[in-house]
Amino acid sequence: MKNVSIIVLDFGSQYTQLIARRLREDKIYCEILPYHSTVAEIKAKNPKGIILSGGPSSVYNEEAYTVDQAIYNLGLPVLGICYGMQRIAVDFGGSVVRSNHHEYGKAELKIVNVGENCSPLLHDCDDDRIVWMSHSDKVDVLPDGFVVIATSANSPYAAIANEEKRVYAMQYHPEVQHSEEGYLMLRNFAKNICGVSEKWKMEHFLKEQIKIIREKVGTGKVLCGLSGGVDSSVVAAMLYEAIGNQLVPVFVDNGLLRKGEREEVEKVFKVNLKVPLITIDAVDNFLGKLAGVSDPETKRKIIGHTFIEEFEREAKKHDGIKFLAQGTLYPDVIESISVNGPSEVIKSHHNVGGLPDWMDFELIEPLRELFKDEVRKIGLELGLPASMINRHPFPGPGLAIRIMGDVNVPDLTILREADVILLDELKASGYYAKTWQAFVVLLNVKSVGVMGDNRTYDNTVAVRVVEAVDGMTATFAHLPHDLLERISRRIINEVDGVNRVVYDISSKPPATIEWE
């Protein structure tokens, strides 16, 4: 796309896409390019500013990631974040060293000149606000022409600027939710410093994707795997809008669904949306292949491969299928593979990473660069019911990754029954709508209990309820104690095989939302 307002050069940070997301929330269009993009590639986008992202490497390493130095001569404002700051410091003649005091998590930002004399980057920002640090290196010597515009307890150079050259840098991550006024700093950079005034909306993205789908598909057909979740539902609706009956929507019952989920999915698509859904009963196939498997990565890969096999088997029943559509989102991508740069791999996802060599389909992933909340906006634009759009995320591998250890029918039964109780209580209390995701994990750890006059030795389950905006970061939900007590009491009393319930109070990071 031409006339991209802001270009983000990705050095591999897990938060890179959040930068783009924050700007898009302000209706500022931006795109992410790999850090090694040439000046010619950047100029072709006609940007008004450049942001250098964070990343996992160190600038003083021999194989440190670098940028085309000519970007600094384009006359465009540049903002460096974390690694991007250190990159700027070195590129302009300063130095970076290993820090004696690593800084992870929340820090108070002290603005050097509060008020009218502050840097335009920090215009209208309050002093002593919380920002999110995540670094083990630090700028040791400032380059000539740069001044300090903000500090923190462990970072004397928390933010720096060369106002003459319009080059700015921050050691913290303004893009994450924990940075209280980070969104304002990014807005200041784009609007006040870069002069961006164009407005971009999600409906623009929708129209562009529908056009791309029509052009790519032509007269062919698209096989779309449906789970009933938000992502695949939005993809199906988008495809139906774009190509109508050229869509072949398929729902695979893998035996790893929540209680009553198959019936709900069929009702929504066949009755409410009038989409000709095809249902495949593949319970025995999936559970057979998962028997005896406890390693989480192996589970995910088995499930992913088996989905593909089922889709291919169904595709052979239809003439003209050339494409496979998936509801892959950006958080799936950045946790699975290196995207637009050298991001670290956290875990693999069943619908990420392309197709096996033996498959003849091309992939269509229209949501691949979006976050969950953006997908929900697209769904509402397409006219999907709010009840579907506002549903909590549910992982593609299903309940398999919520059982610690072997996946089997008895454990799935325990997990389903406990899961229903949790969701029922959250909905009845109003907390389902207030939280991002909620589920039960079967730990396969047994402990002693007493029920009536009898000693028990049964399972422990963990309840996980988190608050988030995009799933990239999350905090545990502070549920009322009486609600937690009611959830625990009902699970123990109503689910055979459980005698202990614990509540997971870890946040992301350092934990992930799912346990596996």
One Martini backbone bead per residue (centre of mass of N, CA, C, O) as a GRO file, in nm:
protein
  516
    1MET     BB    1   0.096   0.036   0.022
    2LYS     BB    2   0.047   0.360  -0.017
    3ASN     BB    3   0.074   0.606   0.199
    4VAL     BB    4   0.231   0.555   0.469
    5SER     BB    5   0.259   0.716   0.754
    6ILE     BB    6   0.394   0.468   0.922
    7ILE     BB    7   0.704   0.309   0.985
    8VAL     BB    8   0.791  -0.017   1.108
    9LEU     BB    9   1.086  -0.146   1.234
   10ASP     BB   10   1.170  -0.486   1.285
   11PHE     BB   11   1.361  -0.646   1.568
   12GLY     BB   12   1.165  -0.872   1.736
   13SER     BB   13   0.944  -0.785   1.902
   14GLN     BB   14   0.653  -0.877   2.073
   15TYR     BB   15   0.539  -0.555   2.037
   16THR     BB   16   0.534  -0.436   1.749
   17GLN     BB   17   0.223  -0.447   1.670
   18LEU     BB   18   0.134  -0.247   1.892
   19ILE     BB   19   0.222   0.005   1.756
   20ALA     BB   20   0.026  -0.012   1.520
   21ARG     BB   21  -0.231  -0.036   1.692
   22ARG     BB   22  -0.221   0.235   1.838
   23LEU     BB   23  -0.232   0.405   1.578
   24ARG     BB   24  -0.500   0.288   1.466
   25GLU     BB   25  -0.672   0.394   1.701
   26ASP     BB   26  -0.588   0.694   1.578
   27LYS     BB   27  -0.612   0.669   1.262
   28ILE     BB   28  -0.314   0.555   1.190
   29TYR     BB   29  -0.136   0.451   0.931
   30CYS     BB   30   0.053   0.138   0.933
   31GLU     BB   31   0.365  -0.043   0.882
   32ILE     BB   32   0.553  -0.345   0.870
   33LEU     BB   33   0.906  -0.387   0.855
   34PRO     BB   34   1.197  -0.496   0.813
   35TYR     BB   35   1.498  -0.385   0.931
   36HIS     BB   36   1.640  -0.447   0.627
   37SER     BB   37   1.521  -0.231   0.481
   38THR     BB   38   1.528  -0.021   0.232
   39VAL     BB   39   1.505   0.294   0.130
   40ALA     BB   40   1.339   0.231  -0.123
   41GLU     BB   41   1.113   0.073   0.026
   42ILE     BB   42   1.031   0.308   0.207
   43LYS     BB   43   0.977   0.534  -0.007
   44ALA     BB   44   0.741   0.376  -0.152
   45LYS     BB   45   0.543   0.451   0.106
   46ASN     BB   46   0.547   0.750   0.189
   47PRO     BB   47   0.640   0.850   0.462
   48LYS     BB   48   0.644   1.057   0.781
   49GLY     BB   49   0.766   0.809   0.953
   50ILE     BB   50   0.991   0.634   1.193
   51ILE     BB   51   1.006   0.314   1.363
   52LEU     BB   52   1.199   0.155   1.611
   53SER     BB   53   1.205  -0.131   1.753
   54GLY     BB   54   1.232  -0.375   1.942
   55GLY     BB   55   1.452  -0.640   2.092
   56PRO     BB   56   1.660  -0.933   2.182
   57SER     BB   57   1.914  -0.787   2.123
   58SER     BB   58   2.250  -0.657   2.084
   59VAL     BB   59   2.437  -0.393   1.956
   60TYR     BB   60   2.734  -0.526   2.045
   61ASN     BB   61   2.706  -0.743   1.862
   62GLU     BB   62   2.825  -0.878   1.576
   63GLU     BB   63   2.505  -0.959   1.482
   64ALA     BB   64   2.367  -0.702   1.476
   65TYR     BB   65   2.099  -0.521   1.411
   66THR     BB   66   2.046  -0.321   1.122
   67VAL     BB   67   2.033  -0.024   0.935
   68ASP     BB   68   1.982   0.184   0.693
   69GLN     BB   69   2.154   0.476   0.721
   70ALA     BB   70   1.977   0.648   0.513
   71ILE     BB   71   1.726   0.706   0.693
   72TYR     BB   72   1.860   0.965   0.834
   73ASN     BB   73   1.846   1.127   0.531
   74LEU     BB   74   1.522   1.175   0.471
   75GLY     BB   75   1.387   1.387   0.681
   76LEU     BB   76   1.267   1.202   0.899
   77PRO     BB   77   1.124   1.106   1.162
   78VAL     BB   78   1.260   0.935   1.458
   79LEU     BB   79   1.178   0.635   1.655
   80GLY     BB   80   1.303   0.476   1.945
   81ILE     BB   81   1.259   0.139   2.093
   82CYS     BB   82   1.481   0.032   2.292
   83TYR     BB   83   1.660  -0.101   2.069
   84GLY     BB   84   1.612   0.151   1.895
   85MET     BB   85   1.766   0.338   2.086
   86GLN     BB   86   2.040   0.189   2.077
   87ARG     BB   87   2.074   0.220   1.774
   88ILE     BB   88   2.082   0.528   1.770
   89ALA     BB   89   2.317   0.575   1.962
   90VAL     BB   90   2.529   0.430   1.785
   91ASP     BB   91   2.473   0.568   1.503
   92PHE     BB   92   2.546   0.867   1.658
   93GLY     BB   93   2.809   0.789   1.867
   94GLY     BB   94   2.743   0.621   2.093
   95SER     BB   95   2.675   0.399   2.381
   96VAL     BB   96   2.646   0.044   2.479
   97VAL     BB   97   2.563  -0.149   2.775
   98ARG     BB   98   2.561  -0.350   3.027
   99SER     BB   99   2.354  -0.379   3.287
  100ASN     BB  100   2.344  -0.389   3.638
  101HIS     BB  101   2.026  -0.307   3.612
  102HIS     BB  102   1.767  -0.457   3.550
  103GLU     BB  103   1.458  -0.368   3.361
  104TYR     BB  104   1.139  -0.488   3.475
  105GLY     BB  105   0.858  -0.324   3.421
  106LYS     BB  106   0.769  -0.093   3.634
  107ALA     BB  107   0.799   0.273   3.593
  108GLU     BB  108   0.892   0.597   3.673
  109LEU     BB  109   0.842   0.893   3.498
  110LYS     BB  110   1.076   1.163   3.445
  111ILE     BB  111   1.035   1.481   3.349
  112VAL     BB  112   1.245   1.732   3.285
  113ASN     BB  113   1.028   1.928   3.123
  114VAL     BB  114   0.759   2.057   3.248
  115GLY     BB  115   0.550   2.160   3.002
  116GLU     BB  116   0.632   2.391   2.763
  117ASN     BB  117   0.953   2.276   2.764
  118CYS     BB  118   0.894   2.020   2.652
  119SER     BB  119   0.890   1.775   2.457
  120PRO     BB  120   0.683   1.690   2.195
  121LEU     BB  121   0.668   1.389   2.283
  122LEU     BB  122   0.558   1.496   2.594
  123HIS     BB  123   0.305   1.627   2.537
  124ASP     BB  124   0.069   1.627   2.799
  125CYS     BB  125   0.240   1.481   3.000
  126ASP     BB  126   0.275   1.332   3.298
  127ASP     BB  127   0.423   1.306   3.581
  128ASP     BB  128   0.487   1.000   3.727
  129ARG     BB  129   0.439   0.784   3.521
  130ILE     BB  130   0.378   0.473   3.396
  131VAL     BB  131   0.616   0.240   3.267
  132TRP     BB  132   0.755  -0.013   3.040
  133MET     BB  133   1.011  -0.232   3.112
  134SER     BB  134   1.265  -0.424   2.886
  135HIS     BB  135   1.595  -0.446   3.000
  136SER     BB  136   1.977  -0.506   2.991
  137ASP     BB  137   2.044  -0.249   2.849
  138LYS     BB  138   2.241   0.064   2.801
  139VAL     BB  139   2.300   0.388   2.781
  140ASP     BB  140   2.618   0.542   2.830
  141VAL     BB  141   2.649   0.739   2.571
  142LEU     BB  142   2.572   1.024   2.433
  143PRO     BB  143   2.512   1.173   2.163
  144ASP     BB  144   2.553   1.424   1.977
  145GLY     BB  145   2.267   1.641   2.028
  146PHE     BB  146   2.165   1.498   2.279
  147VAL     BB  147   1.893   1.478   2.516
  148VAL     BB  148   1.734   1.467   2.811
  149ILE     BB  149   1.364   1.401   2.875
  150ALA     BB  150   1.391   1.130   3.058
  151THR     BB  151   1.347   0.937   3.364
  152SER     BB  152   1.455   0.678   3.591
  153ALA     BB  153   1.574   0.501   3.846
  154ASN     BB  154   1.748   0.306   3.616
  155SER     BB  155   1.717   0.556   3.385
  156PRO     BB  156   1.882   0.836   3.284
  157TYR     BB  157   1.789   0.742   2.965
  158ALA     BB  158   1.473   0.700   2.899
  159ALA     BB  159   1.477   0.977   2.724
  160ILE     BB  160   1.558   1.110   2.397
  161ALA     BB  161   1.688   1.404   2.199
  162ASN     BB  162   1.693   1.551   1.857
  163GLU     BB  163   1.537   1.822   1.754
  164GLU     BB  164   1.678   1.903   1.491
  165LYS     BB  165   1.653   1.596   1.362
  166ARG     BB  166   1.404   1.439   1.473
  167VAL     BB  167   1.522   1.245   1.714
  168TYR     BB  168   1.395   0.964   1.902
  169ALA     BB  169   1.397   0.802   2.240
  170MET     BB  170   1.312   0.487   2.418
  171GLN     BB  171   1.344   0.246   2.675
  172TYR     BB  172   1.055   0.206   2.666
  173HIS     BB  173   0.702   0.085   2.626
  174PRO     BB  174   0.436   0.262   2.488
  175GLU     BB  175   0.250   0.021   2.359
  176VAL     BB  176   0.171  -0.075   2.628
  177GLN     BB  177  -0.069  -0.070   2.873
  178HIS     BB  178   0.124  -0.003   3.121
  179SER     BB  179   0.165   0.258   2.966
  180GLU     BB  180  -0.022   0.518   3.046
  181GLU     BB  181   0.103   0.743   2.805
  182GLY     BB  182   0.197   0.602   2.539
  183TYR     BB  183  -0.020   0.681   2.333
  184LEU     BB  184   0.054   0.988   2.342
  185MET     BB  185   0.344   0.964   2.237
  186LEU     BB  186   0.270   0.840   1.963
  187ARG     BB  187   0.086   1.069   1.877
  188ASN     BB  188   0.294   1.292   1.889
  189PHE     BB  189   0.477   1.180   1.674
  190ALA     BB  190   0.272   1.159   1.436
  191LYS     BB  191   0.127   1.447   1.456
  192ASN     BB  192   0.337   1.667   1.568
  193ILE     BB  193   0.607   1.567   1.419
  194CYS     BB  194   0.498   1.431   1.134
  195GLY     BB  195   0.203   1.539   1.038
  196VAL     BB  196  -0.041   1.357   1.075
  197SER     BB  197  -0.396   1.354   0.929
  198GLU     BB  198  -0.485   1.095   0.846
  199LYS     BB  199  -0.762   0.866   0.823
  200TRP     BB  200  -0.810   0.536   0.966
  201LYS     BB  201  -1.019   0.247   0.911
  202MET     BB  202  -1.155  -0.066   0.935
  203GLU     BB  203  -1.329  -0.046   0.674
  204HIS     BB  204  -1.084  -0.025   0.490
  205PHE     BB  205  -0.974  -0.304   0.543
  206LEU     BB  206  -1.220  -0.464   0.453
  207LYS     BB  207  -1.235  -0.366   0.158
  208GLU     BB  208  -0.950  -0.458   0.081
  209GLN     BB  209  -0.980  -0.764   0.146
  210ILE     BB  210  -1.215  -0.826  -0.044
  211LYS     BB  211  -1.060  -0.751  -0.298
  212ILE     BB  212  -0.824  -0.951  -0.261
  213ILE     BB  213  -0.992  -1.209  -0.256
  214ARG     BB  214  -1.123  -1.187  -0.535
  215GLU     BB  215  -0.857  -1.177  -0.696
  216LYS     BB  216  -0.732  -1.445  -0.590
  217VAL     BB  217  -0.970  -1.652  -0.646
  218GLY     BB  218  -1.181  -1.594  -0.854
  219THR     BB  219  -1.316  -1.912  -0.963
  220GLY     BB  220  -1.262  -2.038  -0.711
  221LYS     BB  221  -1.226  -2.220  -0.406
  222VAL     BB  222  -1.298  -2.213  -0.044
  223LEU     BB  223  -1.164  -2.350   0.242
  224CYS     BB  224  -1.325  -2.325   0.569
  225GLY     BB  225  -1.233  -2.326   0.898
  226LEU     BB  226  -1.451  -2.395   1.170
  227SER     BB  227  -1.511  -2.323   1.535
  228GLY     BB  228  -1.700  -2.062   1.640
  229GLY     BB  229  -1.523  -1.846   1.667
  230VAL     BB  230  -1.434  -1.534   1.595
  231ASP     BB  231  -1.222  -1.568   1.371
  232SER     BB  232  -1.359  -1.778   1.179
  233SER     BB  233  -1.625  -1.624   1.153
  234VAL     BB  234  -1.512  -1.371   1.016
  235VAL     BB  235  -1.385  -1.509   0.777
  236ALA     BB  236  -1.643  -1.634   0.665
  237ALA     BB  237  -1.799  -1.367   0.629
  238MET     BB  238  -1.592  -1.235   0.441
  239LEU     BB  239  -1.602  -1.455   0.219
  240TYR     BB  240  -1.906  -1.442   0.164
  241GLU     BB  241  -1.896  -1.146   0.075
  242ALA     BB  242  -1.685  -1.197  -0.162
  243ILE     BB  243  -1.783  -1.521  -0.289
  244GLY     BB  244  -1.994  -1.688  -0.161
  245ASN     BB  245  -2.040  -2.009  -0.305
  246GLN     BB  246  -1.716  -2.047  -0.305
  247LEU     BB  247  -1.770  -2.137  -0.025
  248VAL     BB  248  -1.633  -2.398   0.208
  249PRO     BB  249  -1.768  -2.473   0.508
  250VAL     BB  250  -1.586  -2.621   0.794
  251PHE     BB  251  -1.664  -2.841   1.068
  252VAL     BB  252  -1.457  -2.974   1.329
  253ASP     BB  253  -1.496  -3.247   1.539
  254ASN     BB  254  -1.229  -3.319   1.780
  255GLY     BB  255  -1.314  -3.362   2.098
  256LEU     BB  256  -1.207  -3.047   2.216
  257LEU     BB  257  -1.466  -2.930   2.315
  258ARG     BB  258  -1.708  -2.783   2.449
  259LYS     BB  259  -1.998  -2.793   2.588
  260GLY     BB  260  -2.222  -2.771   2.316
  261GLU     BB  261  -2.061  -2.648   2.066
  262ARG     BB  262  -2.161  -2.784   1.812
  263GLU     BB  263  -2.457  -2.690   1.831
  264GLU     BB  264  -2.397  -2.385   1.829
  265VAL     BB  265  -2.254  -2.365   1.556
  266GLU     BB  266  -2.481  -2.478   1.378
  267LYS     BB  267  -2.690  -2.264   1.448
  268VAL     BB  268  -2.549  -2.005   1.360
  269PHE     BB  269  -2.491  -2.088   1.056
  270LYS     BB  270  -2.754  -2.230   0.956
  271VAL     BB  271  -2.974  -2.033   1.085
  272ASN     BB  272  -2.867  -1.733   1.114
  273LEU     BB  273  -2.657  -1.713   0.845
  274LYS     BB  274  -2.707  -1.923   0.607
  275VAL     BB  275  -2.467  -2.124   0.611
  276PRO     BB  276  -2.331  -2.408   0.443
  277LEU     BB  277  -2.255  -2.626   0.669
  278ILE     BB  278  -1.987  -2.857   0.738
  279THR     BB  279  -1.978  -3.160   0.926
  280ILE     BB  280  -1.710  -3.323   1.111
  281ASP     BB  281  -1.647  -3.640   1.253
  282ALA     BB  282  -1.316  -3.655   1.442
  283VAL     BB  283  -1.274  -3.777   1.726
  284ASP     BB  284  -1.120  -4.048   1.690
  285ASN     BB  285  -0.877  -3.937   1.537
  286PHE     BB  286  -0.766  -3.738   1.748
  287LEU     BB  287  -0.760  -3.918   2.008
  288GLY     BB  288  -0.581  -4.138   1.887
  289LYS     BB  289  -0.326  -3.948   1.835
  290LEU     BB  290  -0.319  -3.841   2.150
  291ALA     BB  291  -0.247  -4.094   2.273
  292GLY     BB  292   0.005  -4.056   2.521
  293VAL     BB  293   0.027  -3.742   2.496
  294SER     BB  294   0.205  -3.462   2.679
  295ASP     BB  295   0.338  -3.277   2.494
  296PRO     BB  296   0.247  -2.966   2.390
  297GLU     BB  297   0.381  -2.946   2.108
  298THR     BB  298   0.281  -3.218   2.005
  299LYS     BB  299  -0.013  -3.166   2.025
  300ARG     BB  300  -0.030  -2.925   1.832
  301LYS     BB  301   0.082  -3.074   1.581
  302ILE     BB  302  -0.123  -3.297   1.563
  303ILE     BB  303  -0.371  -3.117   1.535
  304GLY     BB  304  -0.282  -2.961   1.284
  305HIS     BB  305  -0.245  -3.209   1.094
  306THR     BB  306  -0.533  -3.324   1.127
  307PHE     BB  307  -0.687  -3.092   1.015
  308ILE     BB  308  -0.562  -3.100   0.733
  309GLU     BB  309  -0.657  -3.385   0.664
  310GLU     BB  310  -0.961  -3.327   0.686
  311PHE     BB  311  -0.971  -3.104   0.474
  312GLU     BB  312  -0.860  -3.268   0.238
  313ARG     BB  313  -1.079  -3.484   0.237
  314GLU     BB  314  -1.309  -3.278   0.179
  315ALA     BB  315  -1.197  -3.143  -0.079
  316LYS     BB  316  -1.225  -3.403  -0.268
  317LYS     BB  317  -1.552  -3.355  -0.280
  318HIS     BB  318  -1.457  -3.088  -0.437
  319ASP     BB  319  -1.459  -2.874  -0.693
  320GLY     BB  320  -1.210  -2.612  -0.716
  321ILE     BB  321  -1.016  -2.624  -0.476
  322LYS     BB  322  -0.740  -2.379  -0.385
  323PHE     BB  323  -0.822  -2.290  -0.086
  324LEU     BB  324  -0.722  -2.195   0.257
  325ALA     BB  325  -0.889  -2.079   0.539
  326GLN     BB  326  -0.783  -1.865   0.818
  327GLY     BB  327  -0.783  -1.734   1.172
  328THR     BB  328  -0.524  -1.578   1.181
  329LEU     BB  329  -0.332  -1.405   1.416
  330TYR     BB  330  -0.081  -1.216   1.535
  331PRO     BB  331  -0.029  -1.358   1.810
  332ASP     BB  332   0.020  -1.631   1.675
  333VAL     BB  333   0.260  -1.552   1.498
  334ILE     BB  334   0.466  -1.425   1.714
  335GLU     BB  335   0.461  -1.713   1.881
  336SER     BB  336   0.579  -1.897   1.621
  337ILE     BB  337   0.718  -1.684   1.426
  338SER     BB  338   0.902  -1.503   1.204
  339VAL     BB  339   0.803  -1.157   1.165
  340ASN     BB  340   0.943  -0.913   0.989
  341GLY     BB  341   1.165  -1.069   1.159
  342PRO     BB  342   1.350  -1.174   1.474
  343SER     BB  343   1.143  -1.322   1.641
  344GLU     BB  344   1.061  -1.495   1.903
  345VAL     BB  345   0.981  -1.817   2.001
  346ILE     BB  346   0.721  -1.960   2.201
  347LYS     BB  347   0.483  -2.097   2.017
  348SER     BB  348   0.287  -2.310   1.857
  349HIS     BB  349   0.039  -2.309   1.596
  350HIS     BB  350  -0.200  -2.479   1.415
  351ASN     BB  351  -0.237  -2.204   1.204
  352VAL     BB  352   0.086  -2.187   1.164
  353GLY     BB  353   0.331  -2.195   0.886
  354GLY     BB  354   0.167  -2.321   0.678
  355LEU     BB  355   0.194  -2.578   0.440
  356PRO     BB  356   0.232  -2.868   0.332
  357ASP     BB  357   0.380  -2.996   0.050
  358TRP     BB  358   0.125  -3.201  -0.017
  359MET     BB  359  -0.034  -2.947  -0.062
  360ASP     BB  360  -0.252  -2.753  -0.298
  361PHE     BB  361  -0.295  -2.513  -0.124
  362GLU     BB  362  -0.380  -2.189  -0.055
  363LEU     BB  363  -0.350  -1.927   0.157
  364ILE     BB  364  -0.603  -1.758   0.366
  365GLU     BB  365  -0.526  -1.457   0.586
  366PRO     BB  366  -0.700  -1.171   0.662
  367LEU     BB  367  -0.607  -1.154   0.997
  368ARG     BB  368  -0.287  -1.167   1.042
  369GLU     BB  369  -0.260  -0.833   1.133
  370LEU     BB  370  -0.453  -0.883   1.382
  371PHE     BB  371  -0.649  -0.825   1.653
  372LYS     BB  372  -0.913  -0.915   1.835
  373ASP     BB  373  -1.054  -0.634   1.856
  374GLU     BB  374  -1.043  -0.584   1.548
  375VAL     BB  375  -1.208  -0.830   1.465
  376ARG     BB  376  -1.469  -0.742   1.605
  377LYS     BB  377  -1.514  -0.494   1.429
  378ILE     BB  378  -1.541  -0.649   1.166
  379GLY     BB  379  -1.785  -0.822   1.251
  380LEU     BB  380  -1.980  -0.584   1.285
  381GLU     BB  381  -1.956  -0.486   0.992
  382LEU     BB  382  -2.078  -0.779   0.891
  383GLY     BB  383  -2.325  -0.857   1.106
  384LEU     BB  384  -2.255  -0.999   1.350
  385PRO     BB  385  -2.328  -1.118   1.642
  386ALA     BB  386  -2.247  -1.016   1.956
  387SER     BB  387  -2.232  -1.298   2.094
  388MET     BB  388  -1.995  -1.385   1.908
  389ILE     BB  389  -1.793  -1.143   1.920
  390ASN     BB  390  -1.783  -1.154   2.261
  391ARG     BB  391  -1.630  -1.397   2.275
  392HIS     BB  392  -1.411  -1.579   2.404
  393PRO     BB  393  -1.129  -1.710   2.364
  394PHE     BB  394  -1.034  -2.010   2.169
  395PRO     BB  395  -0.836  -2.259   2.114
  396GLY     BB  396  -0.759  -2.463   1.859
  397PRO     BB  397  -0.669  -2.718   2.049
  398GLY     BB  398  -0.829  -2.675   2.291
  399LEU     BB  399  -0.845  -2.890   2.568
  400ALA     BB  400  -0.558  -3.016   2.531
  401ILE     BB  401  -0.409  -2.745   2.668
  402ARG     BB  402  -0.586  -2.804   2.958
  403ILE     BB  403  -0.415  -3.070   2.982
  404MET     BB  404  -0.191  -3.217   3.193
  405GLY     BB  405  -0.117  -3.431   2.958
  406ASP     BB  406  -0.305  -3.669   2.883
  407VAL     BB  407  -0.556  -3.731   2.639
  408ASN     BB  408  -0.887  -3.802   2.762
  409VAL     BB  409  -1.211  -3.864   2.827
  410PRO     BB  410  -1.227  -3.828   3.139
  411ASP     BB  411  -1.076  -3.551   3.143
  412LEU     BB  412  -1.267  -3.403   2.950
  413THR     BB  413  -1.515  -3.427   3.129
  414ILE     BB  414  -1.414  -3.270   3.370
  415LEU     BB  415  -1.345  -3.006   3.217
  416ARG     BB  416  -1.625  -2.941   3.101
  417GLU     BB  417  -1.783  -2.920   3.369
  418ALA     BB  418  -1.606  -2.696   3.494
  419ASP     BB  419  -1.631  -2.487   3.265
  420VAL     BB  420  -1.937  -2.436   3.279
  421ILE     BB  421  -1.942  -2.323   3.564
  422LEU     BB  422  -1.760  -2.082   3.525
  423LEU     BB  423  -1.924  -1.942   3.296
  424ASP     BB  424  -2.193  -1.920   3.442
  425GLU     BB  425  -2.091  -1.742   3.681
  426LEU     BB  426  -1.981  -1.507   3.512
  427LYS     BB  427  -2.247  -1.435   3.370
  428ALA     BB  428  -2.425  -1.395   3.628
  429SER     BB  429  -2.215  -1.160   3.744
  430GLY     BB  430  -2.076  -0.999   3.476
  431TYR     BB  431  -1.763  -1.103   3.421
  432TYR     BB  432  -1.748  -1.191   3.128
  433ALA     BB  433  -1.758  -0.893   2.999
  434LYS     BB  434  -1.494  -0.794   3.182
  435THR     BB  435  -1.334  -1.020   3.037
  436TRP     BB  436  -1.120  -1.199   2.821
  437GLN     BB  437  -1.051  -1.481   2.985
  438ALA     BB  438  -1.188  -1.821   3.061
  439PHE     BB  439  -1.066  -2.110   3.254
  440VAL     BB  440  -0.982  -2.456   3.285
  441VAL     BB  441  -0.732  -2.658   3.453
  442LEU     BB  442  -0.591  -2.978   3.432
  443LEU     BB  443  -0.323  -3.093   3.630
  444ASN     BB  444  -0.275  -3.387   3.731
  445VAL     BB  445  -0.310  -3.330   4.047
  446LYS     BB  446  -0.313  -3.490   4.354
  447SER     BB  447  -0.522  -3.480   4.655
  448VAL     BB  448  -0.625  -3.450   4.969
  449GLY     BB  449  -0.958  -3.522   5.097
  450VAL     BB  450  -1.294  -3.432   5.230
  451MET     BB  451  -1.606  -3.626   5.204
  452GLY     BB  452  -1.754  -3.626   5.459
  453ASP     BB  453  -1.622  -3.939   5.586
  454ASN     BB  454  -1.425  -3.927   5.338
  455ARG     BB  455  -1.146  -4.004   5.170
  456THR     BB  456  -0.962  -3.827   4.923
  457TYR     BB  457  -0.800  -3.867   4.576
  458ASP     BB  458  -0.787  -3.591   4.374
  459ASN     BB  459  -0.828  -3.337   4.167
  460THR     BB  460  -0.676  -3.045   4.032
  461VAL     BB  461  -0.789  -2.715   3.959
  462ALA     BB  462  -0.751  -2.430   3.743
  463VAL     BB  463  -0.832  -2.093   3.751
  464ARG     BB  464  -0.862  -1.871   3.458
  465VAL     BB  465  -0.865  -1.505   3.476
  466VAL     BB  466  -0.851  -1.236   3.237
  467GLU     BB  467  -0.715  -0.916   3.155
  468ALA     BB  468  -0.757  -0.748   2.831
  469VAL     BB  469  -0.713  -0.617   2.491
  470ASP     BB  470  -0.502  -0.825   2.295
  471GLY     BB  471  -0.316  -1.062   2.452
  472MET     BB  472  -0.015  -0.963   2.497
  473THR     BB  473  -0.137  -0.865   2.765
  474ALA     BB  474  -0.195  -0.966   3.120
  475THR     BB  475  -0.430  -0.985   3.393
  476PHE     BB  476  -0.561  -1.083   3.664
  477ALA     BB  477  -0.865  -1.122   3.792
  478HIS     BB  478  -1.047  -0.940   4.049
  479LEU     BB  479  -1.231  -1.137   4.203
  480PRO     BB  480  -1.459  -1.202   4.407
  481HIS     BB  481  -1.463  -1.410   4.673
  482ASP     BB  482  -1.756  -1.517   4.646
  483LEU     BB  483  -1.720  -1.612   4.354
  484LEU     BB  484  -1.487  -1.807   4.396
  485GLU     BB  485  -1.632  -1.980   4.604
  486ARG     BB  486  -1.865  -2.069   4.418
  487ILE     BB  487  -1.696  -2.205   4.203
  488SER     BB  488  -1.554  -2.408   4.386
  489ARG     BB  489  -1.800  -2.546   4.511
  490ARG     BB  490  -1.932  -2.646   4.248
  491ILE     BB  491  -1.703  -2.815   4.135
  492ILE     BB  492  -1.668  -3.008   4.378
  493ASN     BB  493  -1.977  -3.098   4.393
  494GLU     BB  494  -2.031  -3.157   4.056
  495VAL     BB  495  -1.737  -3.286   4.004
  496ASP     BB  496  -1.606  -3.568   3.936
  497GLY     BB  497  -1.264  -3.577   4.062
  498VAL     BB  498  -1.286  -3.309   4.247
  499ASN     BB  499  -1.112  -3.139   4.551
  500ARG     BB  500  -0.957  -2.885   4.403
  501VAL     BB  501  -0.918  -2.517   4.391
  502VAL     BB  502  -0.738  -2.284   4.192
  503TYR     BB  503  -0.588  -1.953   4.148
  504ASP     BB  504  -0.460  -1.768   3.886
  505ILE     BB  505  -0.209  -1.485   3.950
  506SER     BB  506  -0.082  -1.452   3.675
  507SER     BB  507   0.095  -1.277   3.429
  508LYS     BB  508   0.127  -1.108   3.106
  509PRO     BB  509   0.397  -1.103   3.172
  510PRO     BB  510   0.556  -1.413   3.203
  511ALA     BB  511   0.315  -1.546   3.137
  512THR     BB  512   0.072  -1.712   2.985
  513ILE     BB  513  -0.246  -1.770   2.939
  514GLU     BB  514  -0.189  -2.033   2.866
  515TRP     BB  515  -0.032  -2.326   2.978
  516GLU     BB  516   0.031  -2.445   2.657
   0.00000   0.00000   0.00000
